[in-house]
Structure formats: structure tokens, C-alpha cells
């Protein structure tokens, strides 16, 4: 059963601004999206939090189903030390460099694991000898405790102000928005599919919204092989006080965001 992590609610007269960045995919990340989000965060004088909403790290070396190197290295008795540990440490090095920069502007940072990070979890359960498992910890590798970053497991939820739910996502296809919202019964934002989509659903006494978030990665990483897709770059901001909330999804085209009053960022 999925768990819910509830962030602290705004105090009286306080406005919180939660920035949500989904699907970064380490070396495939879209730098203009991250740079624009950071620039906006610097200009925001409200209390600010950041939710890294899954797939910060790609972990392609741990992709069992489609990576021939995975199965090939399992046949080698030295594979854990020669292939898997170096691959994990390489991802941790990138992740630490990224976090050093990105967390500097935020009062609280939350990191949800995505389906790509879960590749490591599945490796630990299925193929990693017990004596090596301590080498594959996201908390230790990214120094999350020292950074004050809360780690949320894949398929769990972050609840903002008691009214907005955030999760990396498990559903895809034409019913993804409806399915994620049906699970929570609240306005829900999710990543995973890399495309921006919004639908509203009527509830008794209220209307809830499901939002599929844009991604912060390249729109044509190697595994897409130049195939066309419906992805969108961008991020979201949830502004919330004790009574109201407002969701602002920023979509970025040609590495540019047109902001308020037509200002180009």
C-alpha cells in the first residue's frame, strides 16, 4: 500500500511555493529547464520547497530487461565490483554535483524515487549478493541525511497542504491522468510519461484536477532513437496558503519560457 508523506502546512498569512521537477534523467537532463526554474526560485520571496519527482537518475546499467551488459556481467564473478558498483558510484557523483547546485535556493527538499531508480532496488532483490548491498544506498551515496533531504519511496505520495498530491506515477496511456486522480481522490500531479496534460474531474462538493507534468530531460535521449514523441519540457509550482492553492505549470519551448507580462526567460 502506498504511503503518504505530509509536508508542514502553511502558517497563518504564509504562502508556500513548492517547485516540482520531474524526470531529470541525470546526463540526459535539459539544462535550460533547470536553469529557468532556478532563476524563478531566486526571484521568489515566499517560503520555497522543492520536490524532485522521480527519475533524477537514469540507472541504465541496472536495466535488466533491455541492457545486454546487465546479464553479461552477472555471469562474471567479479561483476559486482567491476561493473555494478562503478556504475552506481558514477550516478552518485553526478547526483551530488547536481544537488550541490539545485538545493541551494530551497527551504525544504524532497526526493521521490522513480521507476528508473527502482531498477537498483530490483537488482538488490534479485541479483545482488547480500554482502554487497550496502554499496547501493541512495541515502548514503547522495548524502541525503546530511543535506536534510527527505527520501520518498517509489509509488508513494507527497501531500501539500492537505489538498494536493504529488507522486512520480505508475500509470501511462490515455487513462493515466484519470487513474492517478482516482487513487487519491484529490488534485494530483505526476511525472513518468514526460508529457503535459491536464484534466478536471467533478467530485461531490469540489472539482479536482489531474496533471501529467512535463519533464526536465532531453526530448530525444539515445533510447528514443529519434522517434517522434509528445513530450514537453517544463516544471510546476504549487502556491498554497491555509485556504487556497494555485498550480502553475511552466512549459518551455526552444529553451525559452515566456513569463508574466510577456517577459522572456
C-alpha positions in Angstrom: 0.0 0.0 0.0 1.3 3.5 -0.9 2.3 5.8 1.9 1.7 9.5 2.2 4.3 12.0 3.4 2.6 15.2 4.6 4.6 18.4 4.4 4.1 21.0 7.0 1.0 23.2 6.3 1.4 27.0 5.8 1.2 29.1 9.0 -1.3 31.9 9.2 -0.6 34.5 6.5 2.1 32.4 5.0 2.3 31.4 1.3 4.3 28.3 0.4 5.7 27.8 -3.1 6.5 24.2 -3.9 8.6 23.7 -7.1 8.2 20.3 -8.8 10.8 19.0 -11.1 10.1 15.6 -12.8 12.1 13.2 -14.9 15.6 14.7 -15.0 17.4 11.5 -16.0 20.9 12.7 -15.0 23.2 13.1 -18.0 20.1 13.4 -20.3 18.8 16.4 -18.3 17.6 19.6 -20.1 19.8 22.3 -18.6 17.6 25.2 -19.8 14.6 23.9 -17.9 16.6 23.6 -14.7 18.2 27.0 -15.2 14.9 28.7 -15.7 13.4 27.1 -12.6 16.3 28.2 -10.5 16.1 31.7 -11.8 12.5 31.9 -10.9 13.1 30.4 -7.5 15.8 33.1 -6.8 13.2 35.8 -7.5 10.5 34.2 -5.3 10.5 35.7 -1.8 8.0 33.2 -0.4 8.8 30.1 1.6 10.1 27.7 -1.1 10.2 23.9 -1.2 11.5 21.6 -4.0 10.1 18.2 -4.9 12.4 16.1 -7.2 9.6 14.0 -8.5 11.4 10.8 -9.6 13.9 9.7 -12.1 16.6 12.1 -11.1 19.0 9.3 -12.0 18.6 7.1 -15.2 20.4 4.0 -13.9 20.5 2.5 -17.3 23.2 0.0 -16.3 20.7 -1.6 -14.0 18.0 -2.0 -16.7 17.7 -5.8 -16.6 15.2 -6.3 -19.4 16.9 -4.3 -22.3 20.5 -3.9 -21.3 22.7 -6.9 -22.5 25.6 -5.7 -20.3 23.4 -6.4 -17.2 23.0 -10.1 -17.9 26.5 -10.5 -19.4 28.1 -9.1 -16.2 26.1 -11.3 -13.9 28.0 -14.3 -15.4 31.2 -12.8 -14.2 32.1 -13.5 -10.6 33.7 -10.0 -10.4 30.8 -8.2 -11.9 29.6 -6.5 -8.7 32.9 -4.8 -8.1 33.9 -4.3 -11.8 30.5 -3.2 -13.3 27.7 -2.6 -10.9 29.5 -0.7 -8.1 31.3 1.7 -10.5 28.1 2.3 -12.4 26.3 3.2 -9.2 29.1 5.4 -8.0 29.2 7.3 -11.3 25.5 8.1 -10.9 26.1 9.2 -7.3 28.9 11.5 -8.5 26.6 13.2 -11.0 23.7 13.3 -8.5 25.8 15.0 -5.8 27.1 17.6 -8.2 23.5 18.4 -9.3 22.2 18.5 -5.8 25.0 20.8 -4.7 23.6 23.5 -7.0 19.9 22.8 -7.1 19.1 22.6 -3.4 20.8 25.9 -2.5 17.6 28.0 -3.1 15.1 25.9 -1.2 14.0 25.8 2.4 13.0 22.1 2.1 13.8 19.4 -0.5 12.0 16.1 -1.0 13.3 13.4 -3.4 10.8 10.8 -4.7 12.3 7.7 -6.3 11.1 6.9 -9.8 10.8 3.8 -11.9 14.4 4.3 -13.1 15.9 4.4 -9.6 13.8 1.3 -8.8 16.0 -0.6 -11.2 18.6 -0.6 -8.5 16.0 -1.8 -5.9 15.1 -4.7 -8.2 18.8 -5.5 -8.7 19.3 -5.7 -4.9 16.3 -8.1 -4.5 17.1 -10.4 -7.4 20.8 -10.4 -8.2 23.0 -8.7 -5.7 24.7 -10.8 -3.1 23.8 -9.7 0.4 27.4 -8.8 1.3 27.4 -6.1 -1.4 24.0 -4.5 -0.9 25.4 -1.7 1.4 27.2 -0.3 -1.7 23.9 0.7 -3.3 22.2 3.1 -0.9 20.7 6.3 -2.3 20.7 7.9 1.2 24.4 7.3 1.7 25.5 7.8 -1.9 23.8 11.2 -2.2 24.3 12.3 1.5 20.6 12.9 1.8 20.6 13.0 5.6 23.4 15.5 5.7 21.6 17.6 3.2 18.4 17.4 5.0 16.6 15.8 2.0 13.7 13.5 2.7 13.6 10.4 0.6 10.2 9.0 -0.5 9.9 5.5 -2.0 8.6 4.9 -5.5 4.8 4.9 -5.8 4.3 6.8 -2.5 2.8 10.3 -2.3 3.7 13.8 -1.0 0.7 15.7 0.3 0.9 19.5 0.1 -1.4 21.5 2.4 -3.8 18.6 2.8 -5.2 19.2 -0.7 -2.6 18.5 -3.5 -0.9 15.1 -4.0 2.4 14.6 -5.8 3.8 11.2 -7.0 6.2 10.0 -9.7 3.5 7.9 -11.2 2.9 4.3 -12.3 0.1 4.7 -15.0 0.6 5.6 -18.6 -1.6 5.7 -21.7 -4.8 7.6 -22.3 -6.2 7.0 -18.9 -3.1 7.9 -16.8 -4.5 11.3 -15.6 -7.8 9.7 -14.6 -6.2 6.7 -12.9 -3.8 8.7 -10.7 -6.5 11.1 -9.6 -8.9 8.2 -8.8 -6.3 6.7 -6.4 -6.1 9.8 -4.3 -9.5 11.5 -4.7 -7.6 14.8 -4.6 -5.8 17.1 -7.1 -2.8 15.0 -8.2 0.4 15.8 -10.1 2.5 13.1 -11.5 5.5 12.6 -13.8 6.7 9.4 -15.6 5.2 10.0 -19.0 7.1 13.3 -19.8 4.0 15.0 -21.3 1.9 17.9 -20.1 -1.8 17.1 -19.8 -4.5 18.5 -17.5 -8.0 17.2 -16.8 -10.6 18.2 -14.3 -12.9 15.7 -12.6 -16.2 16.5 -10.8 -16.4 15.4 -7.2 -19.1 15.9 -4.6 -18.7 19.5 -3.3 -15.5 20.2 -5.2 -13.6 19.8 -8.5 -10.2 18.0 -8.5 -7.6 18.2 -11.2 -5.2 15.6 -12.6 -1.9 16.9 -14.1 0.7 15.0 -16.0 3.8 17.0 -15.6 6.3 18.0 -18.3 9.9 16.6 -18.0 13.3 18.1 -17.3 15.2 15.8 -19.6 16.2 15.8 -23.3 13.3 15.2 -25.6 15.4 12.9 -27.7 17.7 10.8 -25.4 19.6 7.9 -27.0 16.9 5.3 -26.3 14.3 7.2 -28.3 16.4 6.7 -31.5 15.0 9.9 -33.0 11.4 8.6 -32.8 8.7 11.3 -32.6 7.1 11.8 -29.2 4.6 14.1 -27.4 7.0 15.1 -24.6 7.2 18.6 -23.1 9.9 20.3 -21.1 9.0 22.2 -18.0 8.2 22.2 -14.3 5.4 23.1 -11.9 4.9 25.4 -9.0 2.2 24.9 -6.4 1.4 28.1 -4.4 -0.6 27.4 -1.3 -1.8 29.1 1.8 -4.2 27.9 4.5 -7.2 28.4 2.3 -6.3 28.3 -1.3 -3.9 26.8 -3.8 -2.8 27.6 -7.3 -0.9 25.3 -9.7 1.3 27.0 -12.3 2.8 24.6 -14.9 5.6 26.2 -16.8 6.2 24.8 -20.3 9.5 25.6 -22.1 9.8 25.7 -25.8 13.1 26.2 -27.7 14.9 26.6 -24.4 12.7 29.6 -23.5 9.9 30.5 -21.2 7.6 33.4 -21.7 6.7 34.6 -18.2 4.4 37.2 -16.8 3.8 40.3 -18.9 5.5 38.6 -21.9 8.9 38.7 -20.3 11.2 36.1 -21.9 13.3 33.9 -19.5 
